[in-house]
Each structure stands twice: as C-alpha cells, then as structure tokens.
C-alpha cells in the first residue's frame, strides 16, 4: 500500500485538492443561500410593462417581494420621479376592496403586486414634467412601518414611458405639419383665386374695349 501511495502521490494530491475545492464551493453556496435567507435587505422590487393587444391596453406591474423571515407591513410604495413620490398605497387598498385604515402586510417569502395604467402614469409624469419632453429615470420604492425605504431603478417603466412620450411628440409634430400644409394650401388657393379673378377682370376689360372699338368703327361706316 505505501508503495502504491508513493507511486500515485501526485494523482492522489490532485484528487484531494479537487475534492477540497468542491467542498469549499458547496459550503460557500450554502452560506450565500443562508445569508440571503436571513438577509436584512427586506425587499426586492420588480417593475414590468404589459401590452394587451386585444384591448389595446397598456399597463405596468409593480411587484414587491418580502425576502425577510418575518412578515412586513408596508405603508407606501410606487415610483419616485424628480423627487416627487407617486404613492399607490391607497390605490392598492381600493383595488383590493380594503378600507383606507387597513394595514397592508406582505407575508414572509411572499409578494405584493399592483397593476398601474400606463397612460395614467404618463399623465402624472407629464404634469410633473410640464412642457419638458425629456423623461428622466424613474425609481420604484417601498417603505415599511419601521421607516425602512428601498429604492431601485424602474428601467422597463422608464423605457416605455419614453417611447409613449416620443410617440406623442411625433404625433404632435405630424399634426402640426398637416396644419401647416393645410394653411399653405389655403393661402395658395386664395392666391390662385385672386389671380383667376384678376385674369377674368382683364379679360372682361379687354372684351369691353373690343366692343367699344367695334362700335366706333360701325358708327364711322354709317356716317360714310
């Protein structure tokens, strides 16, 4: 046996090293899992965009996951834009037929989800933005009863809002172009009408002049 070990010592060392690495990876992954399980980072927020083609309905879905081992009571959630908080806490209560004094709890390892009309949010952002067409980034947020607030970038919402505003801008630009072209057509039509009227007036004066000349020649012939 010692002779076998001595002959295969490099191979045995390599195998032992690989086994040790595998054990360390398993322990590391287990530690990461446990740290996530007992993490102090209570919430994870996702925001997605949905289009319902049959109804032509656009909406955003805000989902808040409770990563903590304890239930969490949330007092506010929604979006933040230019330091303005767009809170959907009351909308959630109304949507779920709850009274405004009821508490909103997210159970441990569970989530809360609310659907937001895309055009409604677009109107709110437009009011905040006033005449500015450039849309800055939105952040989704949630606040719990202990005062903890988590904020995260709402990339999908921001992207879609920018597309909606860009579509409105292009539509408005097209409408302005059509109005401009219509005004040009009306001005051209007026000018053409004036030219035609002047042409007819010249023609009428010429006809009158011809008749006058003819009458003069006729009167001279009669005298002769």
Buried (B, 14 or more C-beta within 10 A) or exposed (E): EEEEEEEEEEEEEEEEEEEEEEEEEEEEEEEEEEEEEEEEEBBBBBBEBEEEEEEEEBBBBBBBBBBBEEEBEBBBBBBBBEEEEBBBBEBBBEEEEEEEEEEBEBEEEEBBEBBBEBEEBBEBBBEBBEEEEEBEBBBBBBBBEEEBBBEBEBEBBBBBBBEBBEEEEEEEEEEEEEEEEEEEEEEEEEEEEEEEEEEEEEEEEEEEEEEEEEEEEEEEEEEE
